[in-house]
Amino acid sequence: MHLVRLYFSFEKLVANILLVGMVGVVLLSLWSFLRATGLSLLDLGHPLEYSAFQTLFDRVLAVVIALELAHSIHQMAIGDHRLAQVRTVIVIGVLAVVRKLILLEVNNTSGVFLAGLAATMIALGLLLVMVHFVDRREQQGKTDTATGGEHEAHEGD
């Protein structure tokens, strides 16, 4: 039992160190986005090309992914090992695939790779639905326990 407590203390320490590092990553990705946006705004005389939009969306998603990852690490640091953390990791996966799709040059990409990305998105979507149903069932179980099973008695009427 002491060993388990020691491990959780170690896990929290590592998570807090990672969280401090993630603040740096978030700031760097935010700076990159602001810089790319500023450069695009300074070049208003020229029409904005698709590659510039790709760069801007890439930078936005990089910031969002960094924030979501920091949120997941924060959940670990406070010892929150519930479905919320699993959901956050799945959302990070979805964002990473969407980022890849935005940056993708379709002309230079194989059909097998595109099929793999589609399969990944379907799998992540199904995982998200499964987590939602498990979370909903957990919440319903808590409500039923708190009301003393009255909810189940009314369902039978």
PyMOL commands that set and color helices and strands:
alter all, ss='L'
color gray80, all
select helices_A, chain A and resi 2-42+50-77+83-103+106-108+111-146+150-155
alter helices_A, ss='H'
color red, helices_A
deselect
rebuild
show_as cartoon
